[in-house]
Amino acid sequence: MKLHELTIHELSDLLSRGETTSAQATKAAFERIEAVEPQVRAFLTPTRELAEAQARAADERRRRGESVTPLTGVPLGLKDVLCTKGVRTTCGSKILDNFRPTYDATAVAKLARAGAVFCGKLNMDEFAMGSSTENSRYQVTRNPWDLERIPGGSSGGSAAAVAAGECFGTLGSDTGGSIRQPAAMCGVVGLKPTYGRVSRYGLVAFASSLDQIGPFTKDVRDCALMLNAISGHDPADSTSVPVPVPDYTASLGKDVRGLKIGVPKEYFTHGMDAEVAAAVRGAIKKLEGLGCEVVEVSLPHTEYAVAVYYVVATAEASSNLARYDGVKYGYRHEGADLLDMYAKTRSEGFGAEVKRRIMLGTYALSAGYYDAYYRKAGQVRTLIVQDFKQAFEKCDVIATPVTPTAAFKIGEKVADPLQMYLSDIFTISTNLAGIPGLSMPCGLTSGRLPIGVQLLGRHFGEEAILQVAHALEAELGLTNLKPPLR
């Protein structure tokens, strides 16, 4: 097996035994990037010089016998929504084309302290608004399993880079499914932690009450390792929750016999692709075979989730994106006066999808409509939270599909925003409720496209979903599947 094909824990074992070096692993990662990046186009800003310096430092750390972590010397990638000191951070938008932060996001700083190597910043839908990475103002990322298809979004670059072997793991962000949906479509593992488990400090905001940072990896153990590194309370983030962080790898390998797996009847809807439904039901059957008890649960307000999400998220985006006015930082288009400068800067700096969501959010917050839209959405959001609390009284983990279909073709839904929004129908409720969710591969379509199953847990219940995911992963035996990328 080539170096770039290894998992994080496999590479870490080799590094610990002195059978390879971080410099060699980093060289292998960039050789792979050079080989496949013209096809995949996952990277916006490669950082080879930084990576090579970090790799040398990691190797020196080991040579001196200093303390190391499982991520020391491991090449990783970062979604371009995470502030990285001195490194171009665009959020996939022209309005931040030359923005170079003066500080690291907390999650980035934690990975750096763990000794990780940063290969670069990864492509995304502009300001994380999209489900296909077609809304990036720079390039369209392609799915390594089929280069004519989307990798999912908004963290499409992060998912595609892992699937293509360009990085051993990456960070993404999830506002309504933007980790889990691309993970499912690219055949990798992706986890959205509980809201407040991972600091949002340094994450450029889309919708502040929904955004959460999480990992993409090749398998579940790697996911647990990365979650160990980035979790924990951060005084710099007022939404970060001061609760103890367990060792997530400790739950892996534990017997799942007797655990109750809830299956919500509302998630197997009319119009879902038959192969997707069969693969997800097959994964649930495997869990039953492992000794889990499968029980039906109900999440009755699921049908309102998309509407609630697109009121809450766009309202928060309208507020958050007001700061991009051409005055303080970022792109500026000079105008005849201040108002003209504002208008031209925002008109040219933002893409069509971002403008659409700003307008929707501004409308929902406007006088006369706030009660009818934003307040009502908040009330229904509370009902969705209560649905999950009641469901978890009957089960330990909930299993659902991630997406209604496998990856669709590039351009197929770009002209129909509503159809694009419905791509996240099974993931949005998780963000509204603030609970953790994990996507992992559970099969392939007849056309050899990945299918994912979603595992949801109670608030701060990441251990349970990782335990179940690890057991299911071993039973399914899909970790050696690789995309046909040459």
C-alpha positions as CSV (number, residue, x, y, z in Angstrom):
1,M,0.0,0.0,0.0
2,K,1.3,3.5,-0.9
3,L,1.8,6.1,1.8
4,H,-1.0,8.3,0.7
5,E,-3.5,5.4,0.9
6,L,-2.9,4.9,4.6
7,T,-5.3,5.9,7.4
8,I,-4.1,8.4,10.0
9,H,-3.7,5.6,12.6
10,E,-1.8,3.4,10.2
11,L,0.6,6.3,9.3
12,S,0.9,7.2,13.0
13,D,2.0,3.6,13.8
14,L,4.6,3.7,11.0
15,L,5.9,7.0,12.3
16,S,6.1,5.7,15.9
17,R,8.1,2.7,14.8
18,G,10.4,4.8,12.7
19,E,9.5,3.0,9.5
20,T,8.7,6.3,7.7
21,T,9.0,10.1,8.5
22,S,6.6,12.9,8.4
23,A,8.7,14.5,5.6
24,Q,8.2,11.3,3.5
25,A,4.5,11.3,4.2
26,T,4.2,15.0,3.3
27,K,6.1,14.4,0.1
28,A,3.8,11.5,-0.8
29,A,0.7,13.7,-0.1
30,F,1.9,16.5,-2.4
31,E,2.9,14.0,-5.1
32,R,-0.6,12.7,-4.9
33,I,-2.0,16.3,-5.0
34,E,0.1,17.0,-8.1
35,A,-1.1,13.8,-9.8
36,V,-4.9,14.1,-9.2
37,E,-5.6,17.7,-8.4
38,P,-6.0,18.7,-12.1
39,Q,-9.0,16.3,-12.2
40,V,-10.4,16.7,-8.6
41,R,-9.7,20.4,-8.0
42,A,-10.2,20.2,-4.2
43,F,-7.5,22.8,-3.2
44,L,-7.8,26.5,-3.4
45,T,-4.5,27.3,-1.7
46,P,-1.9,24.6,-1.3
47,T,0.7,25.4,1.4
48,R,3.6,23.2,0.6
49,E,6.3,25.3,2.2
50,L,4.4,25.5,5.5
51,A,3.7,21.7,5.4
52,E,7.3,20.8,4.8
53,A,8.4,23.1,7.7
54,Q,5.8,21.5,10.0
55,A,6.9,18.0,8.8
56,R,10.5,18.7,9.6
57,A,9.5,20.0,13.1
58,A,7.5,16.9,13.7
59,D,10.3,14.6,12.7
60,E,12.7,16.6,15.0
61,R,10.2,16.3,17.8
62,R,10.3,12.5,17.5
63,R,14.1,12.5,17.1
64,R,14.5,14.3,20.4
65,G,12.1,12.0,22.2
66,E,9.6,14.7,22.9
67,S,5.9,13.9,23.5
68,V,3.9,13.3,20.4
69,T,0.2,12.6,19.6
70,P,-1.4,10.3,17.0
71,L,-1.6,13.4,14.7
72,T,2.0,14.4,15.0
73,G,3.5,14.6,11.5
74,V,0.2,13.7,9.7
75,P,-0.7,15.7,6.6
76,L,-4.2,17.2,6.9
77,G,-6.3,19.8,5.0
78,L,-8.5,22.6,6.1
79,K,-11.8,23.9,4.7
80,D,-11.2,27.5,3.5
81,V,-13.7,28.8,6.0
82,L,-11.3,28.3,8.9
83,C,-9.0,31.2,9.7
84,T,-5.3,30.3,9.3
85,K,-2.7,32.8,10.3
86,G,-1.0,34.3,7.3
87,V,-2.6,31.9,4.9
88,R,-5.2,33.1,2.3
89,T,-8.7,32.4,3.6
90,T,-11.4,33.1,1.0
91,C,-14.5,31.2,2.1
92,G,-14.8,30.4,-1.6
93,S,-15.8,34.1,-2.2
94,K,-14.3,36.9,-4.2
95,I,-15.1,39.3,-1.5
96,L,-12.4,37.7,0.7
97,D,-10.0,37.0,-2.2
98,N,-6.9,38.4,-0.6
99,F,-7.9,38.0,3.1
100,R,-5.0,36.7,5.3
101,P,-6.1,36.3,8.9
102,T,-3.8,37.4,11.7
103,Y,-4.7,34.4,13.9
104,D,-5.6,30.7,13.8
105,A,-9.1,29.4,14.4
106,T,-9.1,27.4,17.7
107,A,-9.6,24.1,15.9
108,V,-6.6,24.9,13.7
109,A,-4.5,25.9,16.6
110,K,-5.3,22.7,18.4
111,L,-4.3,20.6,15.4
112,A,-1.1,22.6,15.2
113,R,-0.3,21.9,18.9
114,A,-1.0,18.2,18.2
115,G,1.8,18.4,15.6
116,A,-0.3,18.1,12.5
117,V,0.9,19.2,9.0
118,F,-1.3,21.5,7.0
119,C,-1.3,20.8,3.2
120,G,-3.6,23.7,2.4
121,K,-7.0,25.3,2.2
122,L,-9.9,23.4,0.5
123,N,-12.6,24.5,-1.9
124,M,-16.2,25.1,-0.7
125,D,-19.5,26.6,-1.7
126,E,-19.2,30.4,-1.1
127,F,-19.6,31.2,2.6
128,A,-20.7,27.5,3.0
129,M,-24.0,28.2,1.1
130,G,-24.6,25.2,-1.1
131,S,-24.9,21.4,-1.4
132,S,-22.6,20.7,-4.3
133,T,-19.5,23.0,-4.2
134,E,-20.7,24.5,-7.5
135,N,-21.2,27.8,-5.7
136,S,-17.5,28.4,-5.2
137,R,-16.4,31.6,-7.0
138,Y,-13.1,29.9,-8.0
139,Q,-13.7,26.4,-9.3
140,V,-16.0,23.3,-9.2
141,T,-14.6,20.4,-7.2
142,R,-15.4,17.0,-8.8
143,N,-16.2,13.7,-7.1
144,P,-13.3,11.3,-7.2
145,W,-15.7,8.4,-7.8
146,D,-17.1,10.0,-11.0
147,L,-15.5,13.2,-12.2
148,E,-18.8,14.3,-13.9
149,R,-20.6,14.4,-10.5
150,I,-20.6,16.7,-7.6
151,P,-18.7,15.8,-4.3
152,G,-21.5,17.3,-2.2
153,G,-21.3,20.5,-0.3
154,S,-20.5,22.9,1.2
155,S,-17.4,21.0,2.3
156,G,-16.9,19.3,-1.0
157,G,-13.2,20.1,-1.2
158,S,-12.6,18.6,2.2
159,A,-14.5,15.3,1.4
160,A,-13.0,15.0,-2.1
161,A,-9.4,15.5,-0.8
162,V,-9.8,12.6,1.6
163,A,-11.5,10.3,-0.9
164,A,-8.8,11.1,-3.5
165,G,-6.0,10.4,-1.0
166,E,-4.7,14.0,-1.2
167,C,-4.8,14.3,2.6
168,F,-5.0,11.8,5.5
169,G,-7.9,13.8,7.0
170,T,-9.5,17.2,6.8
171,L,-11.7,19.6,8.7
172,G,-15.0,20.9,7.4
173,S,-17.9,22.8,8.7
174,D,-21.6,21.7,9.0
175,T,-24.5,24.1,9.1
176,G,-27.2,21.9,7.6
177,G,-25.4,18.8,6.5
178,S,-22.2,20.2,5.0
179,I,-20.0,17.5,6.5
180,R,-22.3,14.5,6.4
181,Q,-23.7,15.0,2.9
182,P,-20.3,15.3,1.1
183,A,-18.9,12.5,3.2
184,A,-21.8,10.2,2.0
185,M,-21.3,11.3,-1.6
186,C,-17.5,10.8,-1.5
187,G,-17.5,7.5,0.5
188,V,-15.7,8.8,3.6
189,V,-16.5,9.3,7.2
190,G,-17.7,12.7,8.3
191,L,-18.8,13.8,11.8
192,K,-20.7,16.9,12.9
193,P,-20.2,17.2,16.7
194,T,-22.7,18.5,19.2
195,Y,-23.2,22.2,19.0
196,G,-20.7,23.6,21.5
197,R,-18.4,20.6,21.6
198,V,-15.9,22.2,19.2
199,S,-15.0,25.9,19.4
200,R,-16.3,28.0,16.5
201,Y,-13.7,30.8,17.2
202,G,-12.0,31.5,13.9
203,L,-14.8,29.8,11.8
204,V,-16.1,32.5,9.4
205,A,-19.8,32.5,10.3
206,F,-22.6,31.5,8.0
207,A,-25.4,30.8,10.6
208,S,-24.0,31.2,14.1
209,S,-26.6,29.0,15.9
210,L,-26.1,26.1,13.5
211,D,-22.4,26.1,12.4
212,Q,-20.1,23.4,13.8
213,I,-16.6,22.2,12.8
214,G,-15.9,18.5,12.4
215,P,-13.6,16.0,10.7
216,F,-13.5,14.0,7.5
217,T,-11.5,10.8,7.6
218,K,-11.0,7.4,5.8
219,D,-12.3,5.4,8.7
220,V,-14.1,5.7,12.1
221,R,-10.9,5.4,14.3
222,D,-9.4,8.3,12.5
223,C,-12.5,10.3,13.1
224,A,-12.3,9.7,16.8
225,L,-8.6,10.7,16.8
226,M,-9.3,14.0,15.1
227,L,-12.3,14.7,17.4
228,N,-10.1,14.1,20.4
229,A,-7.7,16.8,19.1
230,I,-10.3,19.5,18.3
231,S,-12.9,19.1,21.1
232,G,-13.0,21.1,24.4
233,H,-14.2,24.3,26.0
234,D,-12.8,27.5,24.6
235,P,-13.2,30.8,26.6
236,A,-12.9,32.7,23.3
237,D,-16.2,31.2,22.1
238,S,-19.3,32.0,24.1
239,T,-21.2,29.1,22.6
240,S,-18.5,26.6,23.6
241,V,-19.8,24.3,26.4
242,P,-17.5,23.5,29.4
243,V,-18.1,19.8,29.7
244,P,-15.4,17.1,30.0
245,V,-14.0,15.6,26.8
246,P,-13.7,11.8,26.9
247,D,-11.1,9.8,24.9
248,Y,-13.3,8.9,21.9
249,T,-11.1,6.0,20.8
250,A,-11.9,4.3,24.1
251,S,-15.5,3.5,23.0
252,L,-14.3,1.8,19.8
253,G,-14.4,-1.9,19.8
254,K,-17.0,-2.1,22.6
255,D,-19.8,-4.6,22.2
256,V,-22.9,-3.0,20.8
257,R,-25.2,-5.9,21.8
258,G,-28.3,-4.6,23.5
259,L,-28.1,-1.0,22.2
260,K,-31.3,0.3,20.8
261,I,-31.2,1.7,17.3
262,G,-34.1,4.1,16.4
263,V,-35.3,4.2,12.9
264,P,-37.6,7.3,12.2
265,K,-40.4,6.4,9.9
266,E,-40.4,10.0,8.5
267,Y,-36.9,9.5,6.9
268,F,-37.8,6.8,4.4
269,T,-39.8,9.1,2.2
270,H,-41.5,8.8,-1.2
271,G,-39.1,9.7,-3.9
272,M,-35.9,8.5,-2.2
273,D,-33.7,6.5,-4.5
274,A,-34.4,2.8,-4.2
275,E,-30.7,1.8,-4.0
276,V,-30.0,4.3,-1.3
277,A,-33.0,3.1,0.8
278,A,-31.9,-0.6,0.3
279,A,-28.3,0.2,1.4
280,V,-29.4,2.1,4.5
281,R,-31.9,-0.6,5.5
282,G,-29.1,-3.2,4.9
283,A,-26.8,-1.4,7.3
284,I,-29.6,-1.3,9.9
285,K,-30.0,-5.0,9.4
286,K,-26.3,-5.5,10.0
287,L,-26.6,-3.7,13.3
288,E,-29.5,-6.0,14.2
289,G,-27.3,-8.9,13.4
290,L,-24.7,-7.5,15.8
291,G,-27.2,-7.8,18.6
292,C,-28.7,-4.3,18.5
293,E,-32.4,-3.9,19.0
294,V,-34.1,-1.9,16.2
295,V,-37.1,0.2,17.2
296,E,-39.3,2.5,15.3
297,V,-39.3,6.1,16.5
298,S,-41.1,9.2,15.2
299,L,-39.8,12.7,14.5
300,P,-43.2,14.2,13.4
301,H,-41.9,17.7,12.8
302,T,-39.3,16.6,10.2
303,E,-41.5,17.8,7.4
304,Y,-41.0,21.4,8.5
305,A,-37.2,21.2,8.9
306,V,-36.2,22.5,5.5
307,A,-38.6,25.5,5.8
308,V,-37.4,26.2,9.3
309,Y,-33.7,25.9,8.4
310,Y,-34.0,28.3,5.4
311,V,-35.6,30.9,7.5
312,V,-33.2,30.6,10.5
313,A,-30.0,30.1,8.4
314,T,-30.7,32.9,5.9
315,A,-31.7,35.4,8.7
316,E,-28.5,34.7,10.5
317,A,-26.5,34.9,7.3
318,S,-28.1,38.2,6.4
319,S,-26.8,39.6,9.8
320,N,-23.4,37.9,9.6
321,L,-22.6,39.0,6.1
322,A,-23.5,42.6,6.7
323,R,-19.8,43.1,7.8
324,Y,-18.6,42.7,4.2
325,D,-19.1,46.3,3.0
326,G,-15.7,47.2,1.4
327,V,-14.7,49.4,4.4
328,K,-13.0,47.2,6.9
329,Y,-11.3,44.4,4.9
330,G,-11.8,42.3,1.8
331,Y,-12.8,43.4,-1.7
332,R,-13.8,47.0,-2.4
333,H,-15.3,48.5,-5.5
334,E,-15.0,52.3,-5.5
335,G,-18.2,54.2,-6.0
336,A,-19.5,57.7,-6.5
337,D,-20.4,57.9,-2.8
338,L,-20.5,55.6,0.3
339,L,-23.8,54.0,-0.6
340,D,-22.7,53.4,-4.2
341,M,-19.5,51.8,-2.9
342,Y,-21.5,49.5,-0.6
343,A,-23.8,48.4,-3.4
344,K,-21.1,47.8,-6.0
345,T,-18.8,46.0,-3.5
346,R,-21.5,43.6,-2.4
347,S,-23.0,43.1,-5.9
348,E,-19.6,42.1,-7.4
349,G,-18.1,40.5,-4.4
350,F,-20.9,38.0,-3.6
351,G,-22.2,35.3,-5.9
352,A,-25.8,34.5,-6.8
353,E,-26.5,32.0,-4.1
354,V,-25.1,34.2,-1.3
355,K,-27.2,37.2,-2.6
356,R,-30.3,35.0,-2.7
357,R,-29.9,34.0,0.9
358,I,-29.1,37.5,2.1
359,M,-32.3,38.7,0.5
360,L,-34.3,35.9,2.0
361,G,-32.9,36.5,5.4
362,T,-33.4,40.2,5.3
363,Y,-37.0,39.7,4.2
364,A,-37.7,37.3,7.1
365,L,-36.3,39.8,9.6
366,S,-38.0,42.8,8.2
367,A,-40.7,44.8,10.0
368,G,-44.0,43.1,9.6
369,Y,-42.6,39.7,8.7
370,Y,-40.4,38.9,11.8
371,D,-43.3,37.3,13.7
372,A,-44.6,35.4,10.7
373,Y,-41.3,33.9,9.7
374,Y,-38.3,34.1,12.1
375,R,-40.3,33.9,15.3
376,K,-42.4,31.1,14.0
377,A,-39.4,29.2,12.7
378,G,-37.8,29.4,16.2
379,Q,-41.0,28.0,17.7
380,V,-41.0,25.0,15.3
381,R,-37.3,24.5,15.9
382,T,-38.1,24.0,19.6
383,L,-40.6,21.3,18.6
384,I,-37.9,19.6,16.5
385,V,-35.6,19.6,19.5
386,Q,-38.4,18.0,21.6
387,D,-39.0,15.4,18.9
388,F,-35.4,14.2,19.3
389,K,-35.5,14.2,23.1
390,Q,-38.6,12.0,23.0
391,A,-37.1,9.7,20.4
392,F,-33.9,9.2,22.5
393,E,-36.1,8.1,25.5
394,K,-36.7,4.9,23.3
395,C,-33.3,4.4,21.8
396,D,-29.5,5.0,22.1
397,V,-28.7,6.0,18.5
398,I,-30.9,6.9,15.6
399,A,-30.0,5.5,12.1
400,T,-31.2,7.3,8.9
401,P,-30.2,7.9,5.3
402,V,-27.9,10.9,4.7
403,T,-29.2,11.9,1.3
404,P,-32.2,11.0,-0.9
405,T,-29.9,10.1,-3.8
406,A,-26.2,9.4,-4.5
407,A,-24.1,12.1,-6.0
408,F,-25.8,13.9,-8.9
409,K,-24.2,15.3,-12.1
410,I,-22.5,18.6,-12.1
411,G,-25.0,21.2,-13.3
412,E,-28.1,19.0,-12.8
413,K,-29.7,21.1,-10.0
414,V,-27.9,24.4,-10.3
415,A,-30.9,26.1,-12.0
416,D,-33.4,24.8,-9.4
417,P,-32.5,26.0,-5.9
418,L,-35.4,24.3,-4.3
419,Q,-34.3,20.8,-5.5
420,M,-30.8,21.6,-4.4
421,Y,-32.0,22.6,-0.9
422,L,-33.9,19.3,-0.6
423,S,-30.5,17.5,-0.9
424,D,-30.1,18.2,2.8
425,I,-33.6,17.1,3.9
426,F,-32.2,14.3,6.1
427,T,-29.4,16.3,7.7
428,I,-30.9,19.7,8.5
429,S,-32.9,18.6,11.6
430,T,-29.6,17.6,13.4
431,N,-28.3,21.1,13.2
432,L,-31.6,22.6,14.3
433,A,-31.5,20.3,17.4
434,G,-27.8,20.7,18.0
435,I,-27.1,17.0,18.3
436,P,-24.1,15.1,16.9
437,G,-24.4,13.2,13.6
438,L,-22.0,10.9,11.7
439,S,-22.0,9.8,8.1
440,M,-20.2,6.6,7.0
441,P,-20.2,4.5,3.8
442,C,-22.7,1.6,3.8
443,G,-22.7,0.6,0.1
444,L,-22.4,1.5,-3.5
445,T,-25.0,2.0,-6.2
446,S,-25.0,-0.2,-9.3
447,G,-23.2,2.7,-10.9
448,R,-20.4,2.4,-8.3
449,L,-21.3,5.6,-6.4
450,P,-21.0,5.7,-2.6
451,I,-24.1,5.6,-0.3
452,G,-23.9,6.8,3.3
453,V,-25.8,5.9,6.5
454,Q,-26.3,8.6,9.2
455,L,-26.0,7.8,12.9
456,L,-27.4,10.4,15.3
457,G,-26.8,10.7,19.1
458,R,-28.0,12.6,22.1
459,H,-26.3,15.9,23.0
460,F,-22.6,15.2,23.7
461,G,-23.3,11.5,22.7
462,E,-20.5,11.3,20.2
463,E,-19.1,8.2,22.0
464,A,-22.2,6.2,21.3
465,I,-22.4,7.0,17.6
466,L,-18.6,6.3,17.2
467,Q,-19.0,3.0,19.0
468,V,-21.9,1.9,16.7
469,A,-20.2,3.3,13.6
470,H,-17.0,1.3,14.4
471,A,-18.9,-1.9,14.9
472,L,-20.9,-1.4,11.7
473,E,-17.7,-0.5,9.7
474,A,-16.1,-3.8,10.7
475,E,-19.3,-5.7,9.7
476,L,-19.7,-3.9,6.3
477,G,-16.0,-4.2,5.4
478,L,-16.0,-1.2,3.0
479,T,-12.9,0.6,4.2
480,N,-10.7,-0.7,1.4
481,L,-13.0,0.6,-1.3
482,K,-11.2,3.3,-3.3
483,P,-12.5,5.6,-6.1
484,P,-11.4,4.6,-9.6
485,L,-9.2,7.7,-9.8
486,R,-6.0,7.5,-11.9
